[in-house]
Amino acid sequence: MNINQPSLTVPPEELERFEELVRYLAAHDGRTPTDDMPLAWWLVEALEQPRL
């Protein structure tokens, strides 16, 4: 049986756009990801409950 798994390869331009988003949110929200709040949770919280 062959199971197709999605590739984890990300094109460099997409990675750059993601990095820009993280930098923008951190600069405008005042929070940054920590060991207690992994990046994915931080992104969701920053997008849903901005501290602008």
C-alpha positions as CSV (number, residue, x, y, z in Angstrom):
1,M,0.0,0.0,0.0
2,N,1.3,3.4,-1.0
3,I,0.2,6.4,1.1
4,N,0.8,9.8,-0.4
5,Q,2.1,12.2,2.2
6,P,2.2,15.9,1.5
7,S,5.6,17.4,1.0
8,L,7.0,19.7,3.7
9,T,9.1,21.5,1.1
10,V,8.3,25.2,1.2
11,P,9.3,27.5,-1.7
12,P,11.7,30.3,-0.5
13,E,9.3,33.1,-1.5
14,E,6.5,31.5,0.7
15,L,8.9,31.2,3.6
16,E,9.9,34.9,3.2
17,R,6.2,35.9,3.2
18,F,5.6,33.9,6.4
19,E,8.6,35.5,8.1
20,E,7.4,38.9,7.1
21,L,4.0,38.1,8.7
22,V,5.5,37.0,11.9
23,R,7.8,40.1,12.1
24,Y,4.8,42.3,11.4
25,L,2.6,40.8,14.0
26,A,5.4,40.8,16.6
27,A,6.1,44.5,15.9
28,H,2.5,45.6,16.0
29,D,1.2,43.3,18.7
30,G,4.1,43.4,21.2
31,R,4.1,39.7,21.8
32,T,6.5,37.1,20.4
33,P,6.5,33.3,20.3
34,T,7.9,31.6,23.5
35,D,8.7,28.1,24.6
36,D,5.4,28.2,26.5
37,M,3.5,29.4,23.4
38,P,4.6,27.7,20.3
39,L,4.5,29.6,17.0
40,A,1.2,28.2,15.7
41,W,-0.6,29.1,18.9
42,W,1.0,32.5,19.0
43,L,-0.1,33.2,15.5
44,V,-3.7,32.2,16.1
45,E,-3.9,34.3,19.3
46,A,-2.2,37.3,17.7
47,L,-4.5,37.2,14.7
48,E,-7.7,36.6,16.8
49,Q,-7.0,38.9,19.7
50,P,-4.6,41.7,18.5
51,R,-3.2,44.1,21.1
52,L,-3.1,47.1,18.9
